């Protein structure tokens, strides 16, 4: 089945914003390695908000936990729509991203552990498990119509499952304390959202307000609050009719521009501010660096494609429509763009150990760059190969 009009618009706008996103990455690196680095970091550390209800956080937290929850909301809306009537509407298609994501988390963690078991870096096994959904989707969207839409949807679904898995790993293994009262309140709000859906409430505002409370409760529970965006997205009502515009479609349409041209560029600008030093180069050949690079670049590739192959051979899943294994290899590399979530896990893994954190950040940056480049090249070559075969 063809993609919905809104999903096409989503990737079209992402393609347009891809250049802006890359510019923001380069600008952030430039700032971080200039005389502006200290003042820029002070700005990110500046607390904003109100003490009332404990809503005063650094600017960086508002961006990574607040604005990115909106990004996850938009992607969640797209995934739900495709599950209802698009590429993910059959079990075989919908199950493949889940199997792929599981492989894409297990194999990188194993590779990292092989390098670092019993060392002072052992606690960082969760670092290469993550996929940066914002950057991976931005890279694949830059290929435009060269790549079948089913592959783009597969990557989006895989990245969502991957990030949910990373959030679960953080909650279980890297969160010092879970505040169960807030977590139970989160479950209560989630139940309310799906009750509203069951009662066929269609006004979006009746979902947005509880969604804000869900974000608040999750954030205070100790679990990464961006999951609130996905939960909210799956509670928004939709339909399978092409005649009537559903609440999901309306909200999706309203979020396209701010997410593509505001939220993602801000996210890139504030999360790539890595200051380079000489020790980082030597850190790439340490077990820490090798574990991160090996896990993200090779582990993701192997895990995603191995588990996908097993699922297809067992007839549990099928390849995305009009796709090839060469394109699956490209997706496997793009999923190795760990970036923000990987950096977040690195900070949790090595709290207070600034030198190790910096080395981990640099290894993540190099691995993400390699994965993005290889993924883009392979996907681009796959489109040329298909063109030659057709002609």
TAQUI-V847431 format. One record per residue. N is the residue number from 1. RES is the residue in one letter. SS is DSSP state (A for helix, B for strand, O for the rest). PHI is phi in whole degrees, 0 to 359 (999 if undefined). Layout:
n->N res->RES ss->SS phi->PHI
n->N res->RES ss->SS phi->PHI
//
This chain:
n->1 res->X ss->O phi->999
n->2 res->X ss->O phi->291
n->3 res->X ss->O phi->294
n->4 res->X ss->O phi->290
n->5 res->X ss->A phi->302
n->6 res->X ss->A phi->291
n->7 res->X ss->A phi->291
n->8 res->X ss->A phi->298
n->9 res->X ss->A phi->296
n->10 res->X ss->A phi->300
n->11 res->X ss->A phi->285
n->12 res->X ss->A phi->294
n->13 res->X ss->A phi->291
n->14 res->X ss->A phi->296
n->15 res->X ss->A phi->297
n->16 res->X ss->A phi->295
n->17 res->X ss->A phi->273
n->18 res->X ss->A phi->300
n->19 res->X ss->A phi->296
n->20 res->X ss->A phi->297
n->21 res->X ss->A phi->298
n->22 res->X ss->A phi->296
n->23 res->X ss->A phi->301
n->24 res->X ss->A phi->294
n->25 res->X ss->A phi->298
n->26 res->X ss->A phi->296
n->27 res->X ss->A phi->296
n->28 res->X ss->A phi->296
n->29 res->X ss->A phi->295
n->30 res->X ss->A phi->296
n->31 res->X ss->A phi->298
n->32 res->X ss->A phi->296
n->33 res->X ss->O phi->246
n->34 res->X ss->O phi->228
n->35 res->X ss->O phi->292
n->36 res->X ss->O phi->274
n->37 res->X ss->A phi->304
n->38 res->X ss->A phi->295
n->39 res->X ss->A phi->292
n->40 res->X ss->A phi->294
n->41 res->X ss->A phi->293
n->42 res->X ss->A phi->299
n->43 res->X ss->A phi->298
n->44 res->X ss->A phi->294
n->45 res->X ss->A phi->273
n->46 res->X ss->O phi->294
n->47 res->X ss->B phi->278
n->48 res->X ss->B phi->226
n->49 res->X ss->B phi->117
n->50 res->X ss->B phi->226
n->51 res->X ss->O phi->288
n->52 res->X ss->A phi->298
n->53 res->X ss->A phi->61
n->54 res->X ss->A phi->57
n->55 res->X ss->B phi->243
n->56 res->X ss->B phi->242
n->57 res->X ss->B phi->226
n->58 res->X ss->B phi->299
n->59 res->X ss->A phi->305
n->60 res->X ss->A phi->298
n->61 res->X ss->A phi->291
n->62 res->X ss->A phi->300
n->63 res->X ss->A phi->286
n->64 res->X ss->A phi->286
n->65 res->X ss->A phi->260
n->66 res->X ss->A phi->267
n->67 res->X ss->A phi->299
n->68 res->X ss->A phi->289
n->69 res->X ss->A phi->295
n->70 res->X ss->A phi->291
n->71 res->X ss->A phi->300
n->72 res->X ss->A phi->296
n->73 res->X ss->A phi->298
n->74 res->X ss->A phi->296
n->75 res->X ss->A phi->295
n->76 res->X ss->A phi->299
n->77 res->X ss->A phi->298
n->78 res->X ss->A phi->295
n->79 res->X ss->A phi->297
n->80 res->X ss->A phi->298
n->81 res->X ss->A phi->298
n->82 res->X ss->A phi->292
n->83 res->X ss->A phi->290
n->84 res->X ss->A phi->283
n->85 res->X ss->A phi->213
n->86 res->X ss->O phi->244
n->87 res->X ss->O phi->297
n->88 res->X ss->O phi->256
n->89 res->X ss->O phi->284
n->90 res->X ss->O phi->260
n->91 res->X ss->A phi->298
n->92 res->X ss->A phi->297
n->93 res->X ss->A phi->283
n->94 res->X ss->A phi->289
n->95 res->X ss->A phi->282
n->96 res->X ss->A phi->301
n->97 res->X ss->A phi->300
n->98 res->X ss->A phi->290
n->99 res->X ss->A phi->299
n->100 res->X ss->A phi->298
n->101 res->X ss->A phi->295
n->102 res->X ss->A phi->298
n->103 res->X ss->A phi->296
n->104 res->X ss->A phi->288
n->105 res->X ss->A phi->259
n->106 res->X ss->A phi->290
n->107 res->X ss->A phi->297
n->108 res->X ss->A phi->300
n->109 res->X ss->A phi->295
n->110 res->X ss->A phi->294
n->111 res->X ss->A phi->299
n->112 res->X ss->A phi->299
n->113 res->X ss->A phi->295
n->114 res->X ss->A phi->302
n->115 res->X ss->A phi->285
n->116 res->X ss->A phi->238
n->117 res->X ss->O phi->299
n->118 res->X ss->O phi->82
n->119 res->X ss->O phi->261
n->120 res->X ss->O phi->289
n->121 res->X ss->O phi->263
n->122 res->X ss->A phi->304
n->123 res->X ss->A phi->289
n->124 res->X ss->A phi->269
n->125 res->X ss->A phi->300
n->126 res->X ss->A phi->280
n->127 res->X ss->A phi->301
n->128 res->X ss->A phi->277
n->129 res->X ss->A phi->281
n->130 res->X ss->O phi->271
n->131 res->X ss->O phi->242
n->132 res->X ss->O phi->277
n->133 res->X ss->A phi->296
n->134 res->X ss->A phi->297
n->135 res->X ss->A phi->286
n->136 res->X ss->A phi->295
n->137 res->X ss->A phi->291
n->138 res->X ss->A phi->295
n->139 res->X ss->A phi->294
n->140 res->X ss->A phi->291
n->141 res->X ss->A phi->290
n->142 res->X ss->O phi->290
n->143 res->X ss->O phi->278
n->144 res->X ss->A phi->58
n->145 res->X ss->A phi->279
n->146 res->X ss->A phi->293
n->147 res->X ss->O phi->247
n->148 res->X ss->O phi->300
n->149 res->X ss->A phi->299
n->150 res->X ss->A phi->298
n->151 res->X ss->A phi->291
n->152 res->X ss->A phi->296
n->153 res->X ss->A phi->294
n->154 res->X ss->A phi->302
n->155 res->X ss->A phi->296
n->156 res->X ss->A phi->299
n->157 res->X ss->A phi->294
n->158 res->X ss->A phi->302
n->159 res->X ss->A phi->294
n->160 res->X ss->A phi->297
n->161 res->X ss->A phi->299
n->162 res->X ss->A phi->299
n->163 res->X ss->A phi->293
n->164 res->X ss->A phi->297
n->165 res->X ss->A phi->296
n->166 res->X ss->A phi->296
n->167 res->X ss->A phi->296
n->168 res->X ss->A phi->295
n->169 res->X ss->A phi->298
n->170 res->X ss->A phi->299
n->171 res->X ss->A phi->296
n->172 res->X ss->A phi->275
n->173 res->X ss->A phi->252
n->174 res->X ss->A phi->241
n->175 res->X ss->O phi->272
n->176 res->X ss->O phi->292
n->177 res->X ss->O phi->209
n->178 res->X ss->O phi->261
n->179 res->X ss->O phi->270
n->180 res->X ss->A phi->293
n->181 res->X ss->A phi->298
n->182 res->X ss->A phi->294
n->183 res->X ss->A phi->294
n->184 res->X ss->A phi->295
n->185 res->X ss->A phi->296
n->186 res->X ss->A phi->298
n->187 res->X ss->A phi->298
n->188 res->X ss->A phi->297
n->189 res->X ss->A phi->294
n->190 res->X ss->A phi->301
n->191 res->X ss->A phi->298
n->192 res->X ss->A phi->297
n->193 res->X ss->A phi->300
n->194 res->X ss->A phi->284
n->195 res->X ss->A phi->292
n->196 res->X ss->A phi->299
n->197 res->X ss->A phi->296
n->198 res->X ss->A phi->298
n->199 res->X ss->O phi->278
n->200 res->X ss->O phi->64
n->201 res->X ss->O phi->287
n->202 res->X ss->O phi->250
n->203 res->X ss->O phi->287
n->204 res->X ss->O phi->299
n->205 res->X ss->A phi->301
n->206 res->X ss->A phi->287
n->207 res->X ss->A phi->260
n->208 res->X ss->A phi->296
n->209 res->X ss->A phi->298
n->210 res->X ss->A phi->299
n->211 res->X ss->A phi->298
n->212 res->X ss->A phi->295
n->213 res->X ss->A phi->294
n->214 res->X ss->A phi->298
n->215 res->X ss->A phi->301
n->216 res->X ss->A phi->299
n->217 res->X ss->A phi->293
n->218 res->X ss->A phi->296
n->219 res->X ss->A phi->299
n->220 res->X ss->A phi->279
n->221 res->X ss->A phi->282
n->222 res->X ss->O phi->103
n->223 res->X ss->O phi->267
n->224 res->X ss->O phi->304
n->225 res->X ss->O phi->286
n->226 res->X ss->O phi->296
n->227 res->X ss->A phi->297
n->228 res->X ss->A phi->300
n->229 res->X ss->A phi->297
n->230 res->X ss->A phi->291
n->231 res->X ss->A phi->299
n->232 res->X ss->A phi->300
n->233 res->X ss->A phi->302
n->234 res->X ss->A phi->285
n->235 res->X ss->A phi->267
n->236 res->X ss->O phi->290
n->237 res->X ss->O phi->292
n->238 res->X ss->O phi->219
n->239 res->X ss->O phi->213
n->240 res->X ss->O phi->256
n->241 res->X ss->O phi->268
n->242 res->X ss->O phi->268
n->243 res->X ss->O phi->271
n->244 res->X ss->O phi->263
n->245 res->X ss->O phi->280
n->246 res->X ss->O phi->276
n->247 res->X ss->A phi->304
n->248 res->X ss->A phi->299
n->249 res->X ss->A phi->295
n->250 res->X ss->A phi->297
n->251 res->X ss->A phi->294
n->252 res->X ss->A phi->302
n->253 res->X ss->A phi->296
n->254 res->X ss->A phi->291
n->255 res->X ss->A phi->270
n->256 res->X ss->A phi->306
n->257 res->X ss->A phi->294
n->258 res->X ss->A phi->299
n->259 res->X ss->A phi->290
n->260 res->X ss->A phi->288
n->261 res->X ss->A phi->248
n->262 res->X ss->A phi->231
n->263 res->X ss->A phi->294
n->264 res->X ss->A phi->295
n->265 res->X ss->A phi->298
n->266 res->X ss->A phi->297
n->267 res->X ss->A phi->303
n->268 res->X ss->A phi->295
n->269 res->X ss->A phi->296
n->270 res->X ss->A phi->267
n->271 res->X ss->A phi->246
n->272 res->X ss->O phi->250
n->273 res->X ss->O phi->281
n->274 res->X ss->O phi->256
n->275 res->X ss->O phi->273
n->276 res->X ss->O phi->279
n->277 res->X ss->O phi->214
n->278 res->X ss->A phi->298
n->279 res->X ss->A phi->296
n->280 res->X ss->A phi->296
n->281 res->X ss->A phi->297
n->282 res->X ss->A phi->293
n->283 res->X ss->A phi->294
n->284 res->X ss->O phi->294
n->285 res->X ss->O phi->264
n->286 res->X ss->O phi->284
n->287 res->X ss->A phi->298
n->288 res->X ss->A phi->298
n->289 res->X ss->A phi->297
n->290 res->X ss->A phi->294
n->291 res->X ss->A phi->294
n->292 res->X ss->A phi->290
n->293 res->X ss->A phi->294
n->294 res->X ss->A phi->298
n->295 res->X ss->A phi->293
n->296 res->X ss->A phi->286
n->297 res->X ss->A phi->279
n->298 res->X ss->A phi->268
n->299 res->X ss->A phi->299
n->300 res->X ss->A phi->298
n->301 res->X ss->A phi->302
n->302 res->X ss->A phi->292
n->303 res->X ss->A phi->299
n->304 res->X ss->A phi->296
n->305 res->X ss->A phi->283
n->306 res->X ss->A phi->293
n->307 res->X ss->A phi->290
n->308 res->X ss->A phi->296
n->309 res->X ss->A phi->298
n->310 res->X ss->A phi->298
n->311 res->X ss->A phi->296
n->312 res->X ss->A phi->287
n->313 res->X ss->A phi->297
n->314 res->X ss->O phi->277
n->315 res->X ss->O phi->61
n->316 res->X ss->O phi->273
n->317 res->X ss->O phi->218
n->318 res->X ss->O phi->220
n->319 res->X ss->O phi->299
n->320 res->X ss->O phi->305
n->321 res->X ss->O phi->304
n->322 res->X ss->O phi->61
n->323 res->X ss->O phi->253
n->324 res->X ss->O phi->226
n->325 res->X ss->A phi->291
n->326 res->X ss->A phi->296
n->327 res->X ss->A phi->290
n->328 res->X ss->A phi->295
n->329 res->X ss->A phi->297
n->330 res->X ss->A phi->299
n->331 res->X ss->A phi->296
n->332 res->X ss->A phi->301
n->333 res->X ss->A phi->290
n->334 res->X ss->A phi->301
n->335 res->X ss->O phi->293
n->336 res->X ss->O phi->280
n->337 res->X ss->O phi->282
n->338 res->X ss->O phi->282
n->339 res->X ss->A phi->43
n->340 res->X ss->A phi->302
n->341 res->X ss->A phi->295
n->342 res->X ss->A phi->295
n->343 res->X ss->A phi->297
n->344 res->X ss->A phi->300
n->345 res->X ss->A phi->293
n->346 res->X ss->A phi->298
n->347 res->X ss->A phi->295
n->348 res->X ss->A phi->287
n->349 res->X ss->A phi->290
n->350 res->X ss->O phi->234
n->351 res->X ss->O phi->300
n->352 res->X ss->O phi->81
n->353 res->X ss->O phi->256
n->354 res->X ss->A phi->300
n->355 res->X ss->A phi->297
n->356 res->X ss->A phi->295
n->357 res->X ss->A phi->300
n->358 res->X ss->A phi->296
n->359 res->X ss->A phi->296
n->360 res->X ss->A phi->294
n->361 res->X ss->A phi->301
n->362 res->X ss->A phi->294
n->363 res->X ss->A phi->297
n->364 res->X ss->A phi->295
n->365 res->X ss->A phi->298
n->366 res->X ss->A phi->297
n->367 res->X ss->A phi->298
n->368 res->X ss->A phi->294
n->369 res->X ss->A phi->295
n->370 res->X ss->A phi->298
n->371 res->X ss->A phi->297
n->372 res->X ss->A phi->296
n->373 res->X ss->A phi->295
n->374 res->X ss->A phi->296
n->375 res->X ss->A phi->298
n->376 res->X ss->A phi->297
n->377 res->X ss->A phi->298
n->378 res->X ss->A phi->295
n->379 res->X ss->A phi->294
n->380 res->X ss->A phi->293
n->381 res->X ss->A phi->295
n->382 res->X ss->A phi->296
n->383 res->X ss->A phi->290
n->384 res->X ss->A phi->292
n->385 res->X ss->A phi->297
n->386 res->X ss->A phi->295
n->387 res->X ss->A phi->296
n->388 res->X ss->A phi->294
n->389 res->X ss->A phi->294
n->390 res->X ss->A phi->289
n->391 res->X ss->O phi->251
//
